[in-house]
């Protein structure tokens, strides 16, 4: 995990101050929380205001478990690249897995280090996936007019400054084949200060230049939310953008039906449409968050009975070897032989 460089933080706003002062080592975190913790090989990054909330909730709370290092991270099972991003990497931060859309990773910086992250073995590794170049992105899109949507992922794209985001959106708005842009971000929840006036203005302006601008907010539990987050969401929902959520089903965090039902209802009440509930990927160093598909399906089945259909997200699982997402709870995606349909519409043997 990197922090913003001194160059980037010249005249920096409040949220960048918070980033600069974040807790970045186990020792610092032990002092802050007044407890002893296990050292793991993975980086640590927690903004102090969020660390304070973890301190109040406890390290075994749903927010503590997501961000505090755990001894089980030292277990060596699991995969370094569970969704096979590298098979589809085109270099310069571009991942082209589906025909009409690309993922673009303009940064490897995040507002926090999630212990379950599917990229936890890649972030901070100087990986090619994160060596983003704007000119190369423009050239790729010009050579691939079939791409209609650019999905900013990371790291976390909202950690870029407003002027950087402006530059990217300006470039994309001048490429006529690009109709939609989407941001996947954990920042509004972890560092709501980042959703500042200029950002709101920027997104509002660009919402008129694309057919659809989407913001997919990553949140796993309502205890992550603060009053400031809710105020910022109130401002965002007034914009003509598509506000969506994605969550990861995590053992010991949100694997209780009550917690998930509350999360998805509260999202809808606050103007955010639940989009994806991801089955956890078998990530090296994070397998202690895993549930079996059978366990996940039982939870989702209960959830279906508890909330209306418009509140339910898609429960999805990443098929191995980069075969894409499939609905984890849909009889059309597995037949009696245990076969699944991959992203290209091909039947594949049960990979689980
Ligand atoms: S914010 Fe997203 S990319 Fe960053 S550590 Fe968390 S899950 Fe991973």
Boltz pocket constraint, residues with backbone or C-beta under 6 A from the ligand:
constraints:
  - pocket:
      binder: B
      contacts: [[A, 109], [A, 110], [A, 111], [A, 112], [A, 113], [A, 114], [A, 116], [A, 117], [A, 118], [A, 119], [A, 120], [A, 154], [A, 155], [A, 156], [A, 186], [A, 218]]
      max_distance: 6.0
